[in-house]
Structures are given as C-alpha cells and as structure tokens.
Amino acid sequence: MKNYRIQIKLFTGLLFLHAISASGQLTASGVQLWQKVKENSRDAAQCSDGNILNFHCGLPDNQLSDYIKHSRNKSHTLTVVYASKEDEVIWYNDGEKITLANNQFKKAYKDKNIELKKKPSFFSFASNADSKAAGSDSVNIRLANNNVYEMIFIPRKAKAMELNKIHSYLSIKYGISLEKGKYYASDGKVIWDPEMHKGYQFRVTGLGRDENNELYQKQSSNQEDSFLTIGLNDIKKINVENGSPIDNYNFVIWSDDNKAIYLKSEGNFDILERNWEINFIGNTIPRENYQVRIDKEKINPRALPVEYWMFVKKENGETLKITGKEENDYITFSKVEFMNAFDSGSNVYFTFGTSPLKNHRGKDDGIQPLAGVKASDNDFSSMINMINLYPNPVKKDQNFTLTFPSMEDLSVSVYDAGGRLIILDKVDRNARSYANHMASQGSYLIILTHNGKILKTFKLIVD
C-alpha cells in the first residue's frame, strides 16, 4: 500500500491544503521554483488583453517549466495560479495518476473526483514523501503550457500558516477571494479578519504592498464579479503602469454585502441595493485620490440617459455624492476621497446610483424653448419622437422618468386605472426630464401636455 497521502480542503477559487513550514516569506523560504512575469519585463509591457488577470500578465509558453522533477523521498508543495474558460489540465503526475484540471481534481485510485468551478483560481497541492513506492525514485509533475499566471514549488511540505500567507498574497494580487479565513501579511500579522466585518464578507478584494512576497498591487478588481475596480490615483492597463506609491505592509481591502446589482428608488435617486465596505490598514496608506470604475452596462443595461453617482457613507453619518463620467464601457469616479484628516475610524461604506439626466438648454444644442407648437410637420414629428418614458414597467416606489425637449407650458398628469387624476405637475421651461414614482402596483396613464394640448401618452405598469 502506498503511503502517498494528500490532505485537501476545497475553497472558492482555490484548493487549500494543510501542511507547509517556515516563514511564508517567498523571497526567503527555500522556494525551488517561483515563476511569474516580472513586472518591469518586456513580457509585462507586451501582453495581450486576453492574457491579463487582475492587471497581471500570464506566463508566456516558453517561460513555464515543462515539468518538475522531484525526489520521491521528499515532500513537496506546488501552488499554481490559473485561468481558462475551457476544460484544461493544469498539471498531472504520471507516476501517481493524479491530475489537476480547472474543473476537477482527479486521483486514479479514488472513486470520486473533486469538482471545481471553472473560473480564475489558485490551487495548492502538498504531499508527503513516498520512499516505499515501487518504480522510479523521482516524481515528474508535468505542467500546462498556457493560461498559467504564477507557479510556486517548494521542496518540502508546507505548514498551514505558510500557506495562509501565500494564499493571502495571491488573493490580493489576482483578485481571487478566499471563501473563508483571515488574510495574513508575510510577517504573520492579520491584514483582514472576516469575523470583524459581519455582513461584508463577500468578494474580498484589495491593494497593498508586502515586499517579502513581492506584492505591490495598486489597482484591483474581483474575478468573481468584475463590476467594480479601484485604483490608487489611476487605473492602467496593467498594474506596473500605475506609478502610485504604497509603503510596505500597508493595504486597502474592500468587500460587499452580497446584495443584488439592482437599483431601488430613494428620493431623487435610483440606488444599488448592494453596498461595499472599504478598510485602510497601515499608518501611511492613502485615504484619498482613488479612481473608482464600475461596469456601465450592469448599472444601466438599457443605456438610458442618466447621471451616475457614487455615494460615500462615513461613520459619522456624512454622505458624499460624487458624479461619474462615462468612458466607453465604464463609469469612472476620479479623485475619490474615502476619508480625510478629520475622520475617525478605519471603515467607510459606499454604493452607486443614477438619477435622471439634467440636461439644461445650451446655446448650441439646437433645441429652443417653444412658446407654441408652430413647427413644420417634420419638426413636430421629430419632437414627438424625443418624448420617452423609462423604465417601463417599474417596481413599486421605483422612479420612472419622462424625457422631452425643453419648452414652455408643459404639464405632466397621471391617472390611475379608475380614471382618477392623482398627479398634476407643471414642468420648468428649461427642464428636459421629469421623474416620479408610484406607491401602489397597477397600471397608470401618463400624459404630457403643452398649452393644454396632449403631446404624448404612455401606459405605465407598476409591478
């Protein structure tokens, strides 16, 4: 009977194994192989968009070892960071018939395989020595030659704390959250403890510097849900292009409450149900001048004409509203100040929202306020086509918005299903939108009139 023993615990995004020794400092822990793209190398500058994981480039095929040869009489630990949408083998051991793919861990002499989620992950495998096994006195571990971002091989069996430190480093660097457990720096101090952040334990992501692990992360996005990206001062194509300084053992960690990316009406704004908590760890970590970026399609899937907002909620009850700027597929919030010199505590909360676009009449916009509808038929038809209602249907207490060209003597009236007039509002001559919400479910008739004449009617459904 072979005594080749493997101890495995499965976490989201990683395979965690008990057992590794020493300090956890990769620069001084007896690592035999540590392969990754050096940030200042030509490979880092030339990698394609499809070969980037959390702003880090994958290893070129010609840089990754084809196989690792190791004495069967010695223990070893292998950690690999890997990302692929296809079913692919990460590594395999011919002698022991053990295979790690991005969708399963398989042992030939085990009845059941361990199924894995197919997403960016890091995997650690630790084994005992197997001196009594028949055959070759060495173990050959063959590695995949693509979609690998980092590989660490230690010629001994690792203790749990050392793996905790390595996994914390990889989690922050590649935006791959640990499902549970604390985050540790290489000196053994706790960076972030989920028990201290009840309700905000999801999609943990961070920035920071730990020189002993060569961690210098200045911008990051979670790989489970790339809705949100935060960078110190800026967000570049790859991490090394961001020149912002961070002192050693200083970190920023953010996480969310796992609520939906769904807008709910609150006064004049539609605000996401999901909230984030952000924490600042270290004496010199900046609290201001961050760039925050969100996915435009996710917050506004219908591409409606809206303004975008970031709401920063401090522990003293103050809420800051920051306007966003559309940039291709993203909404960007620049020079975000999470805390200032007068703020106490280390936790800040934030979320995002939208509001109806406040387009005031400009001298070059080609639309002038109208004292009466005296345009040609084509102009009138064009004007009518500019009158729109969105979203429809809406939820109870969710804002609907009526958009139109600016003109004088506009009114909005709303009737319920029984024909009763329940809202009658005059519209400012310079306004181009009107927003309101209904407190009860049902169908409503919305009418826009000009000088008492009906311009357009809509049937609004409130779920």
C-alpha positions as CSV (number, residue, x, y, z in Angstrom):
1,M,0.0,0.0,0.0
2,K,1.4,3.4,-1.0
3,N,1.8,5.9,1.8
4,Y,1.4,8.9,-0.6
5,R,-1.0,11.0,1.5
6,I,-2.7,14.2,0.4
7,Q,-4.8,16.5,2.7
8,I,-7.2,18.7,0.8
9,K,-9.7,21.4,1.7
10,L,-11.7,23.0,-1.0
11,F,-12.4,26.7,-1.0
12,T,-14.0,29.0,-3.6
13,G,-11.3,29.8,-6.1
14,L,-8.6,27.7,-4.5
15,L,-7.6,24.3,-3.3
16,F,-6.2,24.7,0.2
17,L,-4.0,22.1,1.8
18,H,-2.8,21.7,5.3
19,A,0.9,21.4,5.8
20,I,4.0,23.7,5.0
21,S,6.8,25.1,7.2
22,A,9.0,28.1,7.6
23,S,8.2,31.8,7.4
24,G,5.9,32.2,4.5
25,Q,8.2,34.9,3.0
26,L,8.6,33.7,-0.5
27,T,11.8,35.7,-1.1
28,A,13.5,33.7,1.8
29,S,11.6,30.4,2.4
30,G,13.5,27.9,0.4
31,V,11.4,28.1,-2.8
32,Q,12.9,26.0,-5.5
33,L,10.8,27.4,-8.4
34,W,8.9,30.7,-8.5
35,Q,7.8,31.5,-12.0
36,K,5.8,34.7,-12.9
37,V,6.1,37.6,-15.3
38,K,8.4,40.2,-13.8
39,E,6.5,43.5,-13.8
40,N,9.2,45.5,-15.5
41,S,10.0,43.0,-18.2
42,R,9.2,43.1,-21.9
43,D,6.5,40.4,-21.4
44,A,4.7,42.6,-18.9
45,A,4.7,45.5,-21.4
46,Q,3.6,43.5,-24.4
47,C,0.9,41.0,-23.1
48,S,-2.5,41.0,-24.9
49,D,-5.8,41.9,-23.2
50,G,-6.8,38.2,-23.3
51,N,-3.8,37.2,-21.2
52,I,-4.3,39.6,-18.3
53,L,-5.7,38.5,-14.8
54,N,-6.4,41.4,-12.5
55,F,-3.9,43.6,-14.4
56,H,-1.1,41.0,-14.4
57,C,0.2,39.2,-17.5
58,G,0.2,35.4,-17.8
59,L,3.4,33.4,-18.3
60,P,4.5,33.1,-21.9
61,D,4.6,29.4,-23.0
62,N,8.3,29.4,-23.3
63,Q,8.9,30.6,-19.8
64,L,7.0,27.9,-17.9
65,S,8.8,24.7,-17.0
66,D,7.5,21.7,-18.9
67,Y,7.8,19.6,-15.8
68,I,9.2,19.5,-12.3
69,K,11.4,16.6,-11.3
70,H,11.5,15.9,-7.5
71,S,12.8,13.1,-5.3
72,R,10.1,10.7,-4.2
73,N,11.9,10.5,-0.8
74,K,11.0,14.2,-0.1
75,S,7.8,16.1,0.4
76,H,6.8,19.0,-1.8
77,T,4.2,21.7,-2.2
78,L,3.0,23.1,-5.5
79,T,0.9,26.2,-6.0
80,V,-0.4,27.4,-9.4
81,V,-2.5,30.4,-10.4
82,Y,-4.6,29.5,-13.5
83,A,-7.4,31.0,-15.6
84,S,-9.2,29.4,-18.5
85,K,-12.8,29.2,-19.8
86,E,-12.1,25.8,-21.4
87,D,-11.6,22.4,-19.8
88,E,-7.8,22.2,-19.5
89,V,-5.3,20.3,-17.5
90,I,-3.2,22.4,-15.2
91,W,-0.7,19.7,-14.1
92,Y,-0.5,15.9,-13.9
93,N,1.6,13.3,-12.2
94,D,2.1,10.3,-14.4
95,G,3.5,8.1,-11.7
96,E,0.8,8.6,-9.2
97,K,-2.0,9.2,-11.8
98,I,-3.0,12.5,-10.2
99,T,-4.5,15.2,-12.4
100,L,-5.5,18.8,-11.6
101,A,-7.7,20.5,-14.2
102,N,-9.5,23.8,-14.0
103,N,-12.8,21.9,-13.4
104,Q,-11.7,18.9,-11.3
105,F,-9.1,17.3,-9.1
106,K,-8.7,13.6,-10.0
107,K,-6.9,10.6,-8.5
108,A,-6.9,7.3,-10.4
109,Y,-7.4,5.2,-7.2
110,K,-10.1,7.3,-5.7
111,D,-13.8,6.6,-6.5
112,K,-14.9,10.2,-6.6
113,N,-13.3,13.3,-8.1
114,I,-13.4,16.7,-6.6
115,E,-15.4,19.0,-8.9
116,L,-14.1,22.6,-9.2
117,K,-15.7,25.7,-10.5
118,K,-14.3,26.8,-13.8
119,K,-13.1,30.3,-13.1
120,P,-9.8,32.0,-12.3
121,S,-8.3,30.2,-9.3
122,F,-5.2,29.2,-7.5
123,F,-4.5,25.7,-6.4
124,S,-2.1,24.3,-3.8
125,F,-1.1,20.7,-3.6
126,A,1.1,19.2,-0.8
127,S,2.3,15.7,-0.5
128,N,4.3,13.5,1.9
129,A,7.4,11.6,0.9
130,D,6.8,8.2,-0.7
131,S,10.1,6.3,-0.2
132,K,8.4,2.9,-0.2
133,A,6.8,3.2,-3.6
134,A,8.0,0.8,-6.3
135,G,9.4,2.1,-9.5
136,S,11.3,5.3,-10.2
137,D,12.9,7.2,-7.2
138,S,11.7,10.5,-8.6
139,V,8.4,12.2,-9.2
140,N,7.7,14.1,-12.5
141,I,5.0,16.7,-12.4
142,R,4.1,18.0,-15.9
143,L,2.7,21.5,-16.2
144,A,0.3,23.0,-18.7
145,N,2.0,25.5,-21.0
146,N,-0.8,28.1,-21.3
147,N,-3.1,30.1,-19.1
148,V,-0.8,29.9,-16.1
149,Y,0.0,33.2,-14.3
150,E,2.2,32.1,-11.4
151,M,3.8,28.9,-10.2
152,I,5.5,28.3,-6.8
153,F,7.2,25.0,-6.0
154,I,8.6,24.3,-2.5
155,P,10.6,21.1,-2.0
156,R,9.0,20.3,1.4
157,K,5.6,20.1,2.8
158,A,4.1,23.4,3.9
159,K,2.6,24.2,7.2
160,A,-0.9,25.8,7.3
161,M,0.3,29.3,8.3
162,E,2.7,29.5,5.5
163,L,0.0,28.5,3.0
164,N,-2.3,31.1,4.6
165,K,0.3,33.8,3.9
166,I,0.9,32.6,0.3
167,H,-2.8,32.4,-0.4
168,S,-3.4,35.8,1.1
169,Y,-0.7,37.2,-1.2
170,L,-2.1,35.5,-4.3
171,S,-5.7,36.6,-3.4
172,I,-4.8,40.3,-3.2
173,K,-2.6,40.1,-6.3
174,Y,-5.1,38.3,-8.6
175,G,-8.4,39.4,-7.2
176,I,-9.4,35.9,-6.2
177,S,-11.2,35.9,-2.8
178,L,-10.7,33.4,-0.1
179,E,-14.0,31.9,0.8
180,K,-13.2,31.9,4.5
181,G,-10.3,32.6,6.8
182,K,-8.1,35.5,7.6
183,Y,-5.8,37.4,5.3
184,Y,-2.2,37.5,6.5
185,A,0.9,39.5,5.7
186,S,4.2,37.8,5.3
187,D,5.2,38.8,8.9
188,G,2.2,36.8,10.2
189,K,0.1,39.8,11.2
190,V,-3.6,39.8,10.2
191,I,-4.5,42.1,7.4
192,W,-8.2,41.4,7.3
193,D,-10.4,39.2,9.5
194,P,-13.9,38.3,8.2
195,E,-15.2,38.0,11.7
196,M,-14.6,41.7,12.2
197,H,-16.7,42.6,9.2
198,K,-20.0,40.8,9.7
199,G,-22.3,41.3,6.7
200,Y,-19.5,42.4,4.4
201,Q,-17.6,39.1,3.8
202,F,-18.2,38.7,0.1
203,R,-15.9,39.4,-2.9
204,V,-13.0,40.5,-0.7
205,T,-10.5,42.5,-2.9
206,G,-7.6,44.6,-2.2
207,L,-4.5,46.7,-2.8
208,G,-1.3,46.8,-0.9
209,R,2.4,46.1,-0.6
210,D,4.3,43.2,1.0
211,E,7.9,43.2,-0.1
212,N,8.7,39.7,1.2
213,N,6.2,38.3,-1.3
214,E,6.9,40.9,-4.0
215,L,3.3,42.1,-3.7
216,Y,2.8,45.6,-5.0
217,Q,-0.8,45.8,-6.0
218,K,-2.0,49.3,-7.0
219,Q,-5.3,48.6,-8.7
220,S,-7.7,45.6,-8.4
221,S,-11.0,44.1,-9.4
222,N,-12.6,40.9,-8.1
223,Q,-12.6,38.0,-10.6
224,E,-15.9,36.6,-9.4
225,D,-17.7,39.9,-10.3
226,S,-15.7,42.5,-12.2
227,F,-18.4,45.2,-11.7
228,L,-16.1,47.3,-9.5
229,T,-12.4,48.3,-9.9
230,I,-10.4,50.6,-7.6
231,G,-7.0,52.0,-8.3
232,L,-4.8,54.4,-6.3
233,N,-4.8,57.6,-8.3
234,D,-5.4,55.9,-11.6
235,I,-6.4,52.6,-13.4
236,K,-4.0,51.5,-16.1
237,K,-4.0,48.5,-18.5
238,I,-1.5,46.6,-16.3
239,N,-0.6,47.0,-12.6
240,V,3.0,48.0,-13.2
241,E,2.0,51.1,-15.3
242,N,0.3,52.6,-12.2
243,G,3.1,54.6,-10.6
244,S,1.3,55.3,-7.3
245,P,3.5,54.6,-4.2
246,I,2.4,52.4,-1.3
247,D,4.6,51.8,1.8
248,N,5.4,48.2,2.9
249,Y,2.7,46.4,5.0
250,N,0.0,48.9,4.0
251,F,-3.2,47.6,2.5
252,V,-6.7,48.6,1.3
253,I,-9.4,45.9,1.5
254,W,-13.0,46.2,0.2
255,S,-15.9,43.7,0.3
256,D,-19.6,43.8,-0.2
257,D,-22.9,42.6,1.5
258,N,-23.8,40.2,-1.4
259,K,-27.0,42.1,-2.3
260,A,-28.1,42.4,-5.9
261,I,-26.9,44.8,-8.5
262,Y,-30.4,46.2,-8.7
263,L,-31.5,49.8,-8.5
264,K,-34.1,50.9,-5.9
265,S,-35.7,54.3,-5.8
266,E,-34.6,56.5,-2.9
267,G,-35.9,60.1,-3.3
268,N,-34.5,61.6,-6.4
269,F,-32.0,58.7,-7.0
270,D,-32.1,55.1,-8.0
271,I,-29.5,53.4,-5.7
272,L,-28.0,50.0,-5.8
273,E,-29.1,47.5,-3.2
274,R,-25.5,46.3,-2.9
275,N,-23.2,48.2,-0.5
276,W,-19.4,47.9,-0.1
277,E,-17.2,48.4,3.0
278,I,-13.6,49.6,2.5
279,N,-10.9,49.3,5.1
280,F,-7.5,51.0,5.3
281,I,-4.7,49.0,7.0
282,G,-1.4,50.7,7.9
283,N,-0.2,54.0,9.2
284,T,0.6,55.6,5.8
285,I,-2.0,54.1,3.4
286,P,-3.7,56.9,1.4
287,R,-7.4,57.5,2.2
288,E,-8.0,59.8,-0.8
289,N,-7.2,60.3,-4.5
290,Y,-8.6,56.9,-5.6
291,Q,-10.1,56.2,-9.0
292,V,-13.2,54.0,-8.9
293,R,-14.6,52.4,-12.0
294,I,-17.9,50.4,-12.5
295,D,-19.4,48.5,-15.4
296,K,-21.8,50.8,-17.2
297,E,-23.9,48.0,-18.7
298,K,-24.6,46.4,-15.4
299,I,-25.8,49.6,-13.7
300,N,-27.6,50.8,-16.8
301,P,-28.4,47.8,-19.0
302,R,-30.9,49.8,-21.2
303,A,-28.4,52.6,-21.9
304,L,-30.9,55.2,-20.6
305,P,-29.9,58.9,-20.4
306,V,-28.9,59.2,-16.7
307,E,-26.3,60.7,-14.4
308,Y,-24.1,58.4,-12.4
309,W,-23.3,58.8,-8.8
310,M,-21.1,57.3,-6.1
311,F,-22.3,57.6,-2.5
312,V,-19.6,57.5,0.2
313,K,-21.0,57.0,3.7
314,K,-18.8,57.7,6.6
315,E,-19.0,56.5,10.2
316,N,-20.0,60.0,11.4
317,G,-23.2,59.9,9.2
318,E,-21.9,62.1,6.5
319,T,-22.6,61.1,2.9
320,L,-20.6,62.4,0.0
321,K,-22.1,62.4,-3.5
322,I,-19.6,62.1,-6.4
323,T,-20.5,62.4,-10.0
324,G,-19.2,59.8,-12.5
325,K,-18.0,60.2,-16.1
326,E,-18.9,57.8,-19.0
327,E,-15.8,56.3,-20.6
328,N,-16.6,53.7,-23.2
329,D,-17.9,50.7,-21.3
330,Y,-17.3,52.1,-17.8
331,I,-18.3,54.9,-15.4
332,T,-15.3,56.5,-13.7
333,F,-15.2,58.4,-10.5
334,S,-12.0,60.3,-10.1
335,K,-10.1,61.7,-7.0
336,V,-12.4,59.9,-4.6
337,E,-11.8,60.8,-1.0
338,F,-12.9,58.0,1.3
339,M,-11.6,59.7,4.4
340,N,-9.9,62.9,5.3
341,A,-7.6,64.0,8.2
342,F,-10.6,64.8,10.4
343,D,-12.4,61.5,10.0
344,S,-12.1,58.8,12.7
345,G,-12.2,55.1,12.4
346,S,-11.0,52.9,9.6
347,N,-14.2,51.7,7.9
348,V,-16.1,53.6,5.1
349,Y,-19.2,52.4,3.2
350,F,-20.1,53.2,-0.4
351,T,-22.5,52.3,-3.2
352,F,-23.6,53.7,-6.6
353,G,-26.7,55.0,-8.2
354,T,-28.3,57.0,-11.0
355,S,-30.6,60.0,-11.5
356,P,-32.5,61.4,-14.4
357,L,-30.2,63.4,-16.7
358,K,-30.5,67.1,-16.0
359,N,-30.0,68.5,-19.5
360,H,-30.4,72.2,-19.4
361,R,-30.8,74.2,-22.6
362,G,-27.4,75.0,-24.1
363,K,-26.7,77.7,-26.8
364,D,-25.5,75.0,-29.2
365,D,-27.9,72.2,-28.5
366,G,-30.3,73.0,-31.4
367,I,-33.4,72.9,-29.3
368,Q,-35.1,76.1,-28.1
369,P,-38.0,76.6,-25.6
370,L,-41.2,76.8,-27.6
371,A,-44.0,79.2,-26.8
372,G,-46.3,77.2,-29.0
373,V,-46.1,74.2,-31.3
374,K,-45.7,76.0,-34.6
375,A,-43.1,73.9,-36.3
376,S,-43.4,72.0,-39.6
377,D,-44.8,68.5,-39.6
378,N,-41.3,67.0,-39.8
379,D,-40.1,69.1,-36.9
380,F,-43.2,68.2,-34.9
381,S,-42.8,64.5,-35.6
382,S,-39.1,64.7,-34.6
383,M,-40.0,66.5,-31.4
384,I,-42.6,63.8,-30.5
385,N,-40.0,61.1,-31.1
386,M,-37.9,62.8,-28.4
387,I,-40.6,62.2,-25.8
388,N,-39.9,58.9,-24.0
389,L,-40.8,57.1,-20.8
390,Y,-38.4,54.7,-19.0
391,P,-38.1,52.3,-17.4
392,N,-41.5,50.6,-18.1
393,P,-42.5,48.5,-16.3
394,V,-41.2,49.7,-12.9
395,K,-41.3,48.4,-9.4
396,K,-43.4,50.0,-6.7
397,D,-41.5,53.1,-5.3
398,Q,-39.0,52.9,-8.2
399,N,-38.6,56.1,-10.2
400,F,-39.8,56.4,-13.7
401,T,-38.5,59.2,-15.9
402,L,-40.2,61.1,-18.7
403,T,-37.8,62.9,-21.2
404,F,-38.7,65.6,-23.7
405,P,-37.3,68.7,-25.5
406,S,-37.4,71.8,-23.3
407,M,-40.4,74.1,-23.9
408,E,-42.8,76.4,-22.1
409,D,-46.2,75.5,-20.6
410,L,-45.6,71.7,-20.2
411,S,-47.5,69.7,-17.7
412,V,-47.5,66.0,-16.7
413,S,-50.7,64.4,-15.5
414,V,-51.1,60.8,-14.1
415,Y,-54.3,58.9,-14.0
416,D,-54.9,55.6,-12.2
417,A,-56.8,52.6,-13.7
418,G,-60.1,54.1,-12.5
419,G,-59.6,57.3,-14.4
420,R,-58.8,59.4,-11.3
421,L,-56.3,62.2,-11.7
422,I,-53.7,61.5,-9.0
423,I,-50.8,63.7,-10.1
424,L,-50.7,67.1,-12.0
425,D,-47.3,68.8,-12.2
426,K,-46.1,71.8,-14.2
427,V,-42.7,71.5,-15.8
428,D,-40.0,74.1,-15.7
429,R,-39.4,75.7,-19.2
430,N,-35.7,74.6,-19.2
431,A,-36.3,71.1,-17.9
432,R,-35.8,68.1,-20.2
433,S,-36.9,65.4,-17.8
434,Y,-39.5,64.6,-15.2
435,A,-39.2,61.9,-12.5
436,N,-41.6,60.5,-10.1
437,H,-42.7,57.1,-8.6
438,M,-45.9,55.3,-7.7
439,A,-46.5,53.8,-4.2
440,S,-49.0,51.2,-5.4
441,Q,-49.0,48.5,-8.0
442,G,-51.2,48.7,-11.1
443,S,-51.4,50.5,-14.4
444,Y,-51.4,54.2,-14.9
445,L,-51.9,56.6,-17.8
446,I,-49.2,59.3,-18.1
447,I,-50.0,62.3,-20.3
448,L,-47.6,65.1,-21.4
449,T,-49.5,68.2,-22.4
450,H,-48.4,71.5,-23.9
451,N,-50.6,74.6,-23.6
452,G,-53.4,72.1,-22.6
453,K,-52.9,70.0,-25.8
454,I,-51.8,66.4,-25.5
455,L,-48.4,65.7,-26.9
456,K,-48.0,62.1,-26.0
457,T,-49.5,59.5,-23.7
458,F,-48.0,56.4,-22.0
459,K,-49.3,53.4,-20.2
460,L,-47.1,52.7,-17.1
461,I,-47.1,49.3,-15.5
462,V,-46.1,49.2,-11.8
463,D,-45.3,45.7,-10.6
